[in-house]
Amino acid sequence: MFPFWGNTCWGSEPTSRRTYQERKLQFLKWMRDDLETRLAGLNAAIEAIERQLNREDTTA
């Protein structure tokens, strides 16, 4: 699941602990950004449905 962490087949040079941590940090930030994007989409969908329900309540 995690890309190239501790994978001896990836590249011929051993990676330092710092390089490993930097790569891990970059991946985790990418995951966070992706999740924030998905959450924003979900929040927008929820708000749209709530507005539709409120409109139906006021017209009924």
N, CA, C and O atoms as a Tripos MOL2 file, in Angstrom:
@<TRIPOS>MOLECULE
protein
  240   239    60     0     0
PROTEIN
NO_CHARGES

@<TRIPOS>ATOM
      1 N           0.8200   -1.1850    0.0000 N.3       1 MET1
      2 CA          0.0000    0.0000    0.0000 C.3       1 MET1
      3 C           0.8690    1.2570    0.0000 C.2       1 MET1
      4 O           0.5950    2.1940   -0.7500 O.2       1 MET1
      5 N           1.8910    1.2880    0.8130 N.am      2 PHE2
      6 CA          2.7250    2.4690    0.8790 C.3       2 PHE2
      7 C           3.8180    2.3660   -0.1770 C.2       2 PHE2
      8 O           4.4840    1.3370   -0.2850 O.2       2 PHE2
      9 N           4.0000    3.4060   -0.9400 N.am      3 PRO3
     10 CA          4.9050    3.3200   -2.0880 C.3       3 PRO3
     11 C           6.3780    3.3230   -1.7100 C.2       3 PRO3
     12 O           6.8790    4.2820   -1.1210 O.2       3 PRO3
     13 N           7.0440    2.2750   -2.0420 N.am      4 PHE4
     14 CA          8.4960    2.1830   -2.0250 C.3       4 PHE4
     15 C           9.1180    2.3790   -0.6470 C.2       4 PHE4
     16 O          10.2810    2.7750   -0.5600 O.2       4 PHE4
     17 N           8.3980    2.1210    0.4090 N.am      5 TRP5
     18 CA          8.9640    2.2710    1.7460 C.3       5 TRP5
     19 C           9.6550    0.9790    2.1300 C.2       5 TRP5
     20 O           9.0090   -0.0540    2.3000 O.2       5 TRP5
     21 N          10.9380    1.0390    2.2610 N.am      6 GLY6
     22 CA         11.6990   -0.1300    2.6600 C.3       6 GLY6
     23 C          11.7740   -1.1930    1.5780 C.2       6 GLY6
     24 O          12.1030   -2.3460    1.8570 O.2       6 GLY6
     25 N          11.4750   -0.8160    0.3590 N.am      7 ASN7
     26 CA         11.4890   -1.7580   -0.7520 C.3       7 ASN7
     27 C          12.8970   -1.8160   -1.3260 C.2       7 ASN7
     28 O          13.3660   -0.8490   -1.9280 O.2       7 ASN7
     29 N          13.5660   -2.9350   -1.1440 N.am      8 THR8
     30 CA         14.9390   -3.0550   -1.6230 C.3       8 THR8
     31 C          14.9950   -3.2180   -3.1380 C.2       8 THR8
     32 O          16.0550   -3.0380   -3.7380 O.2       8 THR8
     33 N          13.8850   -3.5500   -3.7560 N.am      9 CYS9
     34 CA         13.8580   -3.6990   -5.2080 C.3       9 CYS9
     35 C          13.7800   -2.3480   -5.9090 C.2       9 CYS9
     36 O          14.0790   -2.2540   -7.0990 O.2       9 CYS9
     37 N          13.3920   -1.3190   -5.2020 N.am     10 TRP10
     38 CA         13.2470   -0.0040   -5.8190 C.3      10 TRP10
     39 C          14.5590    0.7530   -5.6960 C.2      10 TRP10
     40 O          14.9570    1.1410   -4.5980 O.2      10 TRP10
     41 N          15.2190    0.9590   -6.8010 N.am     11 GLY11
     42 CA         16.4950    1.6710   -6.8010 C.3      11 GLY11
     43 C          17.6240    0.7770   -6.3210 C.2      11 GLY11
     44 O          17.3990   -0.2230   -5.6390 O.2      11 GLY11
     45 N          18.8120    1.1410   -6.6800 N.am     12 SER12
     46 CA         19.9500    0.2950   -6.3160 C.3      12 SER12
     47 C          20.6680    0.8010   -5.0740 C.2      12 SER12
     48 O          21.4490    0.0660   -4.4700 O.2      12 SER12
     49 N          20.4120    2.0560   -4.6830 N.am     13 GLU13
     50 CA         21.1070    2.6130   -3.5300 C.3      13 GLU13
     51 C          20.2290    2.5160   -2.2820 C.2      13 GLU13
     52 O          19.0200    2.7330   -2.3570 O.2      13 GLU13
     53 N          20.8190    2.1990   -1.1590 N.am     14 PRO14
     54 CA         20.0340    2.1960    0.0840 C.3      14 PRO14
     55 C          19.6370    3.6310    0.4370 C.2      14 PRO14
     56 O          20.3930    4.5730    0.1990 O.2      14 PRO14
     57 N          18.4610    3.7760    0.9980 N.am     15 THR15
     58 CA         17.9960    5.1110    1.3500 C.3      15 THR15
     59 C          18.3190    5.4070    2.8080 C.2      15 THR15
     60 O          18.2660    4.5290    3.6690 O.2      15 THR15
     61 N          18.6470    6.6460    3.0560 N.am     16 SER16
     62 CA         18.9310    7.0570    4.4250 C.3      16 SER16
     63 C          17.6150    7.1920    5.1830 C.2      16 SER16
     64 O          16.5420    7.2480    4.5830 O.2      16 SER16
     65 N          17.7140    7.2420    6.4820 N.am     17 ARG17
     66 CA         16.5160    7.4060    7.3130 C.3      17 ARG17
     67 C          15.8180    8.7190    6.9790 C.2      17 ARG17
     68 O          14.5900    8.7710    6.9230 O.2      17 ARG17
     69 N          16.5910    9.7780    6.7570 N.am     18 ARG18
     70 CA         16.0170   11.0830    6.4260 C.3      18 ARG18
     71 C          15.2470   11.0160    5.0980 C.2      18 ARG18
     72 O          14.1360   11.5360    4.9960 O.2      18 ARG18
     73 N          15.8340   10.3850    4.1000 N.am     19 THR19
     74 CA         15.1650   10.2490    2.8020 C.3      19 THR19
     75 C          13.8860    9.4520    2.9540 C.2      19 THR19
     76 O          12.8580    9.7910    2.3670 O.2      19 THR19
     77 N          13.9500    8.4020    3.7380 N.am     20 TYR20
     78 CA         12.7660    7.5780    4.0050 C.3      20 TYR20
     79 C          11.6650    8.4090    4.6600 C.2      20 TYR20
     80 O          10.5050    8.3410    4.2530 O.2      20 TYR20
     81 N          12.0300    9.1940    5.6770 N.am     21 GLN21
     82 CA         11.0590   10.0160    6.3890 C.3      21 GLN21
     83 C          10.4820   11.1030    5.4680 C.2      21 GLN21
     84 O           9.2850   11.3850    5.5210 O.2      21 GLN21
     85 N          11.3160   11.7030    4.6370 N.am     22 GLU22
     86 CA         10.8380   12.7370    3.7110 C.3      22 GLU22
     87 C           9.8550   12.1530    2.7070 C.2      22 GLU22
     88 O           8.8340   12.7670    2.3970 O.2      22 GLU22
     89 N          10.1660   10.9720    2.2030 N.am     23 ARG23
     90 CA          9.2780   10.3110    1.2460 C.3      23 ARG23
     91 C           7.9510    9.9440    1.9110 C.2      23 ARG23
     92 O           6.8840   10.0940    1.3160 O.2      23 ARG23
     93 N           8.0330    9.4670    3.1390 N.am     24 LYS24
     94 CA          6.8360    9.1150    3.8960 C.3      24 LYS24
     95 C           5.9860   10.3590    4.1640 C.2      24 LYS24
     96 O           4.7640   10.3180    4.0210 O.2      24 LYS24
     97 N           6.6310   11.4670    4.5530 N.am     25 LEU25
     98 CA          5.9270   12.7190    4.8140 C.3      25 LEU25
     99 C           5.2320   13.2280    3.5540 C.2      25 LEU25
    100 O           4.0820   13.6630    3.6080 O.2      25 LEU25
    101 N           5.9220   13.1730    2.4360 N.am     26 GLN26
    102 CA          5.3390   13.6160    1.1680 C.3      26 GLN26
    103 C           4.1020   12.7790    0.8260 C.2      26 GLN26
    104 O           3.0850   13.3230    0.3970 O.2      26 GLN26
    105 N           4.1870   11.4820    1.0100 N.am     27 PHE27
    106 CA          3.0650   10.5970    0.7200 C.3      27 PHE27
    107 C           1.8820   10.8830    1.6530 C.2      27 PHE27
    108 O           0.7380   10.9370    1.2040 O.2      27 PHE27
    109 N           2.1540   11.0650    2.9370 N.am     28 LEU28
    110 CA          1.0840   11.3310    3.8920 C.3      28 LEU28
    111 C           0.4060   12.6720    3.6150 C.2      28 LEU28
    112 O          -0.8090   12.7930    3.7710 O.2      28 LEU28
    113 N           1.1730   13.6700    3.2090 N.am     29 LYS29
    114 CA          0.5780   14.9610    2.8410 C.3      29 LYS29
    115 C          -0.3000   14.8080    1.6060 C.2      29 LYS29
    116 O          -1.3700   15.4110    1.5220 O.2      29 LYS29
    117 N           0.1480   14.0060    0.6540 N.am     30 TRP30
    118 CA         -0.6590   13.7580   -0.5390 C.3      30 TRP30
    119 C          -1.9680   13.0790   -0.1420 C.2      30 TRP30
    120 O          -3.0310   13.4360   -0.6490 O.2      30 TRP30
    121 N          -1.8960   12.1090    0.7560 N.am     31 MET31
    122 CA         -3.1060   11.4270    1.2230 C.3      31 MET31
    123 C          -4.0520   12.4090    1.9040 C.2      31 MET31
    124 O          -5.2580   12.3780    1.6600 O.2      31 MET31
    125 N          -3.5120   13.2860    2.7590 N.am     32 ARG32
    126 CA         -4.3260   14.2750    3.4500 C.3      32 ARG32
    127 C          -5.0190   15.2050    2.4550 C.2      32 ARG32
    128 O          -6.2100   15.4870    2.5910 O.2      32 ARG32
    129 N          -4.2770   15.6790    1.4600 N.am     33 ASP33
    130 CA         -4.8560   16.5730    0.4630 C.3      33 ASP33
    131 C          -5.9730   15.8710   -0.3050 C.2      33 ASP33
    132 O          -7.0040   16.4780   -0.5970 O.2      33 ASP33
    133 N          -5.7730   14.6080   -0.6300 N.am     34 ASP34
    134 CA         -6.7920   13.8410   -1.3410 C.3      34 ASP34
    135 C          -8.0420   13.6780   -0.4770 C.2      34 ASP34
    136 O          -9.1640   13.8250   -0.9610 O.2      34 ASP34
    137 N          -7.8420   13.3760    0.7910 N.am     35 LEU35
    138 CA         -8.9820   13.2150    1.7000 C.3      35 LEU35
    139 C          -9.7220   14.5350    1.9040 C.2      35 LEU35
    140 O         -10.9500   14.5500    1.9890 O.2      35 LEU35
    141 N          -8.9850   15.6420    1.9820 N.am     36 GLU36
    142 CA         -9.6330   16.9470    2.1260 C.3      36 GLU36
    143 C         -10.4900   17.2550    0.9040 C.2      36 GLU36
    144 O         -11.5780   17.8160    1.0360 O.2      36 GLU36
    145 N         -10.0150   16.8970   -0.2730 N.am     37 THR37
    146 CA        -10.7780   17.1130   -1.5010 C.3      37 THR37
    147 C         -12.0530   16.2850   -1.4840 C.2      37 THR37
    148 O         -13.1280   16.7800   -1.8220 O.2      37 THR37
    149 N         -11.9300   15.0330   -1.0920 N.am     38 ARG38
    150 CA        -13.1150   14.1640   -1.0250 C.3      38 ARG38
    151 C         -14.1130   14.6630    0.0120 C.2      38 ARG38
    152 O         -15.3210   14.6420   -0.2220 O.2      38 ARG38
    153 N         -13.6040   15.1150    1.1650 N.am     39 LEU39
    154 CA        -14.4720   15.6280    2.2190 C.3      39 LEU39
    155 C         -15.2120   16.8860    1.7570 C.2      39 LEU39
    156 O         -16.3920   17.0610    2.0590 O.2      39 LEU39
    157 N         -14.5260   17.7490    1.0340 N.am     40 ALA40
    158 CA        -15.1740   18.9520    0.5100 C.3      40 ALA40
    159 C         -16.3050   18.5690   -0.4460 C.2      40 ALA40
    160 O         -17.3610   19.2020   -0.4380 O.2      40 ALA40
    161 N         -16.0970   17.5610   -1.2520 N.am     41 GLY41
    162 CA        -17.1500   17.0860   -2.1600 C.3      41 GLY41
    163 C         -18.3340   16.5280   -1.3990 C.2      41 GLY41
    164 O         -19.4820   16.8010   -1.7490 O.2      41 GLY41
    165 N         -18.0730   15.7580   -0.3760 N.am     42 LEU42
    166 CA        -19.1530   15.2070    0.4420 C.3      42 LEU42
    167 C         -19.9330   16.3120    1.1420 C.2      42 LEU42
    168 O         -21.1630   16.2800    1.1800 O.2      42 LEU42
    169 N         -19.2210   17.2840    1.6920 N.am     43 ASN43
    170 CA        -19.8890   18.3900    2.3580 C.3      43 ASN43
    171 C         -20.7710   19.1680    1.3920 C.2      43 ASN43
    172 O         -21.8720   19.5790    1.7580 O.2      43 ASN43
    173 N         -20.3070   19.3740    0.1750 N.am     44 ALA44
    174 CA        -21.1080   20.0830   -0.8280 C.3      44 ALA44
    175 C         -22.3640   19.2870   -1.1750 C.2      44 ALA44
    176 O         -23.4430   19.8630   -1.3180 O.2      44 ALA44
    177 N         -22.2300   17.9750   -1.3120 N.am     45 ALA45
    178 CA        -23.3920   17.1370   -1.6260 C.3      45 ALA45
    179 C         -24.4010   17.1630   -0.4810 C.2      45 ALA45
    180 O         -25.6070   17.2330   -0.7190 O.2      45 ALA45
    181 N         -23.9240   17.1070    0.7430 N.am     46 ILE46
    182 CA        -24.8060   17.1520    1.9120 C.3      46 ILE46
    183 C         -25.5520   18.4800    1.9560 C.2      46 ILE46
    184 O         -26.7600   18.5090    2.1900 O.2      46 ILE46
    185 N         -24.8320   19.5800    1.7320 N.am     47 GLU47
    186 CA        -25.4730   20.8990    1.7440 C.3      47 GLU47
    187 C         -26.5310   21.0210    0.6550 C.2      47 GLU47
    188 O         -27.5890   21.6070    0.8810 O.2      47 GLU47
    189 N         -26.2540   20.4770   -0.5170 N.am     48 ALA48
    190 CA        -27.2190   20.5470   -1.6170 C.3      48 ALA48
    191 C         -28.4960   19.7910   -1.2660 C.2      48 ALA48
    192 O         -29.5970   20.2760   -1.5260 O.2      48 ALA48
    193 N         -28.3550   18.6210   -0.6840 N.am     49 ILE49
    194 CA        -29.5320   17.8310   -0.3060 C.3      49 ILE49
    195 C         -30.3020   18.5310    0.8100 C.2      49 ILE49
    196 O         -31.5320   18.5560    0.7930 O.2      49 ILE49
    197 N         -29.5850   19.0990    1.7810 N.am     50 GLU50
    198 CA        -30.2630   19.8240    2.8580 C.3      50 GLU50
    199 C         -31.0410   21.0240    2.3140 C.2      50 GLU50
    200 O         -32.1520   21.2950    2.7690 O.2      50 GLU50
    201 N         -30.4690   21.7430    1.3440 N.am     51 ARG51
    202 CA        -31.1830   22.8710    0.7290 C.3      51 ARG51
    203 C         -32.4400   22.3980    0.0110 C.2      51 ARG51
    204 O         -33.4930   23.0290    0.1020 O.2      51 ARG51
    205 N         -32.3190   21.2680   -0.7110 N.am     52 GLN52
    206 CA        -33.4770   20.7240   -1.4200 C.3      52 GLN52
    207 C         -34.5710   20.3360   -0.4380 C.2      52 GLN52
    208 O         -35.7480   20.6020   -0.6820 O.2      52 GLN52
    209 N         -34.1920   19.7090    0.6690 N.am     53 LEU53
    210 CA        -35.1820   19.3140    1.6720 C.3      53 LEU53
    211 C         -35.8480   20.5410    2.2980 C.2      53 LEU53
    212 O         -37.0580   20.5500    2.5250 O.2      53 LEU53
    213 N         -35.0580   21.5650    2.5720 N.am     54 ASN54
    214 CA        -35.6200   22.7890    3.1500 C.3      54 ASN54
    215 C         -36.5800   23.4720    2.1660 C.2      54 ASN54
    216 O         -37.6040   24.0160    2.5790 O.2      54 ASN54
    217 N         -36.2560   23.4450    0.8820 N.am     55 ARG55
    218 CA        -37.1280   24.0300   -0.1250 C.3      55 ARG55
    219 C         -38.4490   23.2640   -0.1970 C.2      55 ARG55
    220 O         -39.5180   23.8600   -0.3280 O.2      55 ARG55
    221 N         -38.3610   21.9340   -0.1090 N.am     56 GLU56
    222 CA        -39.5760   21.1150   -0.1480 C.3      56 GLU56
    223 C         -40.4430   21.3760    1.0720 C.2      56 GLU56
    224 O         -41.6700   21.3770    0.9700 O.2      56 GLU56
    225 N         -39.8260   21.5970    2.2200 N.am     57 ASP57
    226 CA        -40.5750   21.8810    3.4470 C.3      57 ASP57
    227 C         -41.3130   23.2030    3.3460 C.2      57 ASP57
    228 O         -42.4340   23.3260    3.8390 O.2      57 ASP57
    229 N         -40.7040   24.1820    2.7210 N.am     58 THR58
    230 CA        -41.3330   25.5050    2.6480 C.3      58 THR58
    231 C         -42.4210   25.5670    1.5820 C.2      58 THR58
    232 O         -43.3360   26.3820    1.6930 O.2      58 THR58
    233 N         -42.3450   24.7290    0.5570 N.am     59 THR59
    234 CA        -43.3640   24.7260   -0.5000 C.3      59 THR59
    235 C         -44.5290   23.7980   -0.1680 C.2      59 THR59
    236 O         -45.5990   23.9140   -0.7660 O.2      59 THR59
    237 N         -44.3390   22.8990    0.7580 N.am     60 ALA60
    238 CA        -45.4010   21.9440    1.0910 C.3      60 ALA60
    239 C         -46.3990   22.4660    2.0740 C.2      60 ALA60
    240 O         -47.3390   21.7570    2.4340 O.2      60 ALA60
@<TRIPOS>BOND
     1     1     2 1
     2     2     3 1
     3     3     4 2
     4     3     5 am
     5     5     6 1
     6     6     7 1
     7     7     8 2
     8     7     9 am
     9     9    10 1
    10    10    11 1
    11    11    12 2
    12    11    13 am
    13    13    14 1
    14    14    15 1
    15    15    16 2
    16    15    17 am
    17    17    18 1
    18    18    19 1
    19    19    20 2
    20    19    21 am
    21    21    22 1
    22    22    23 1
    23    23    24 2
    24    23    25 am
    25    25    26 1
    26    26    27 1
    27    27    28 2
    28    27    29 am
    29    29    30 1
    30    30    31 1
    31    31    32 2
    32    31    33 am
    33    33    34 1
    34    34    35 1
    35    35    36 2
    36    35    37 am
    37    37    38 1
    38    38    39 1
    39    39    40 2
    40    39    41 am
    41    41    42 1
    42    42    43 1
    43    43    44 2
    44    43    45 am
    45    45    46 1
    46    46    47 1
    47    47    48 2
    48    47    49 am
    49    49    50 1
    50    50    51 1
    51    51    52 2
    52    51    53 am
    53    53    54 1
    54    54    55 1
    55    55    56 2
    56    55    57 am
    57    57    58 1
    58    58    59 1
    59    59    60 2
    60    59    61 am
    61    61    62 1
    62    62    63 1
    63    63    64 2
    64    63    65 am
    65    65    66 1
    66    66    67 1
    67    67    68 2
    68    67    69 am
    69    69    70 1
    70    70    71 1
    71    71    72 2
    72    71    73 am
    73    73    74 1
    74    74    75 1
    75    75    76 2
    76    75    77 am
    77    77    78 1
    78    78    79 1
    79    79    80 2
    80    79    81 am
    81    81    82 1
    82    82    83 1
    83    83    84 2
    84    83    85 am
    85    85    86 1
    86    86    87 1
    87    87    88 2
    88    87    89 am
    89    89    90 1
    90    90    91 1
    91    91    92 2
    92    91    93 am
    93    93    94 1
    94    94    95 1
    95    95    96 2
    96    95    97 am
    97    97    98 1
    98    98    99 1
    99    99   100 2
   100    99   101 am
   101   101   102 1
   102   102   103 1
   103   103   104 2
   104   103   105 am
   105   105   106 1
   106   106   107 1
   107   107   108 2
   108   107   109 am
   109   109   110 1
   110   110   111 1
   111   111   112 2
   112   111   113 am
   113   113   114 1
   114   114   115 1
   115   115   116 2
   116   115   117 am
   117   117   118 1
   118   118   119 1
   119   119   120 2
   120   119   121 am
   121   121   122 1
   122   122   123 1
   123   123   124 2
   124   123   125 am
   125   125   126 1
   126   126   127 1
   127   127   128 2
   128   127   129 am
   129   129   130 1
   130   130   131 1
   131   131   132 2
   132   131   133 am
   133   133   134 1
   134   134   135 1
   135   135   136 2
   136   135   137 am
   137   137   138 1
   138   138   139 1
   139   139   140 2
   140   139   141 am
   141   141   142 1
   142   142   143 1
   143   143   144 2
   144   143   145 am
   145   145   146 1
   146   146   147 1
   147   147   148 2
   148   147   149 am
   149   149   150 1
   150   150   151 1
   151   151   152 2
   152   151   153 am
   153   153   154 1
   154   154   155 1
   155   155   156 2
   156   155   157 am
   157   157   158 1
   158   158   159 1
   159   159   160 2
   160   159   161 am
   161   161   162 1
   162   162   163 1
   163   163   164 2
   164   163   165 am
   165   165   166 1
   166   166   167 1
   167   167   168 2
   168   167   169 am
   169   169   170 1
   170   170   171 1
   171   171   172 2
   172   171   173 am
   173   173   174 1
   174   174   175 1
   175   175   176 2
   176   175   177 am
   177   177   178 1
   178   178   179 1
   179   179   180 2
   180   179   181 am
   181   181   182 1
   182   182   183 1
   183   183   184 2
   184   183   185 am
   185   185   186 1
   186   186   187 1
   187   187   188 2
   188   187   189 am
   189   189   190 1
   190   190   191 1
   191   191   192 2
   192   191   193 am
   193   193   194 1
   194   194   195 1
   195   195   196 2
   196   195   197 am
   197   197   198 1
   198   198   199 1
   199   199   200 2
   200   199   201 am
   201   201   202 1
   202   202   203 1
   203   203   204 2
   204   203   205 am
   205   205   206 1
   206   206   207 1
   207   207   208 2
   208   207   209 am
   209   209   210 1
   210   210   211 1
   211   211   212 2
   212   211   213 am
   213   213   214 1
   214   214   215 1
   215   215   216 2
   216   215   217 am
   217   217   218 1
   218   218   219 1
   219   219   220 2
   220   219   221 am
   221   221   222 1
   222   222   223 1
   223   223   224 2
   224   223   225 am
   225   225   226 1
   226   226   227 1
   227   227   228 2
   228   227   229 am
   229   229   230 1
   230   230   231 1
   231   231   232 2
   232   231   233 am
   233   233   234 1
   234   234   235 1
   235   235   236 2
   236   235   237 am
   237   237   238 1
   238   238   239 1
   239   239   240 2
@<TRIPOS>SUBSTRUCTURE
     1 MET1         2 RESIDUE 1 A MET
     2 PHE2         6 RESIDUE 1 A PHE
     3 PRO3        10 RESIDUE 1 A PRO
     4 PHE4        14 RESIDUE 1 A PHE
     5 TRP5        18 RESIDUE 1 A TRP
     6 GLY6        22 RESIDUE 1 A GLY
     7 ASN7        26 RESIDUE 1 A ASN
     8 THR8        30 RESIDUE 1 A THR
     9 CYS9        34 RESIDUE 1 A CYS
    10 TRP10       38 RESIDUE 1 A TRP
    11 GLY11       42 RESIDUE 1 A GLY
    12 SER12       46 RESIDUE 1 A SER
    13 GLU13       50 RESIDUE 1 A GLU
    14 PRO14       54 RESIDUE 1 A PRO
    15 THR15       58 RESIDUE 1 A THR
    16 SER16       62 RESIDUE 1 A SER
    17 ARG17       66 RESIDUE 1 A ARG
    18 ARG18       70 RESIDUE 1 A ARG
    19 THR19       74 RESIDUE 1 A THR
    20 TYR20       78 RESIDUE 1 A TYR
    21 GLN21       82 RESIDUE 1 A GLN
    22 GLU22       86 RESIDUE 1 A GLU
    23 ARG23       90 RESIDUE 1 A ARG
    24 LYS24       94 RESIDUE 1 A LYS
    25 LEU25       98 RESIDUE 1 A LEU
    26 GLN26      102 RESIDUE 1 A GLN
    27 PHE27      106 RESIDUE 1 A PHE
    28 LEU28      110 RESIDUE 1 A LEU
    29 LYS29      114 RESIDUE 1 A LYS
    30 TRP30      118 RESIDUE 1 A TRP
    31 MET31      122 RESIDUE 1 A MET
    32 ARG32      126 RESIDUE 1 A ARG
    33 ASP33      130 RESIDUE 1 A ASP
    34 ASP34      134 RESIDUE 1 A ASP
    35 LEU35      138 RESIDUE 1 A LEU
    36 GLU36      142 RESIDUE 1 A GLU
    37 THR37      146 RESIDUE 1 A THR
    38 ARG38      150 RESIDUE 1 A ARG
    39 LEU39      154 RESIDUE 1 A LEU
    40 ALA40      158 RESIDUE 1 A ALA
    41 GLY41      162 RESIDUE 1 A GLY
    42 LEU42      166 RESIDUE 1 A LEU
    43 ASN43      170 RESIDUE 1 A ASN
    44 ALA44      174 RESIDUE 1 A ALA
    45 ALA45      178 RESIDUE 1 A ALA
    46 ILE46      182 RESIDUE 1 A ILE
    47 GLU47      186 RESIDUE 1 A GLU
    48 ALA48      190 RESIDUE 1 A ALA
    49 ILE49      194 RESIDUE 1 A ILE
    50 GLU50      198 RESIDUE 1 A GLU
    51 ARG51      202 RESIDUE 1 A ARG
    52 GLN52      206 RESIDUE 1 A GLN
    53 LEU53      210 RESIDUE 1 A LEU
    54 ASN54      214 RESIDUE 1 A ASN
    55 ARG55      218 RESIDUE 1 A ARG
    56 GLU56      222 RESIDUE 1 A GLU
    57 ASP57      226 RESIDUE 1 A ASP
    58 THR58      230 RESIDUE 1 A THR
    59 THR59      234 RESIDUE 1 A THR
    60 ALA60      238 RESIDUE 1 A ALA
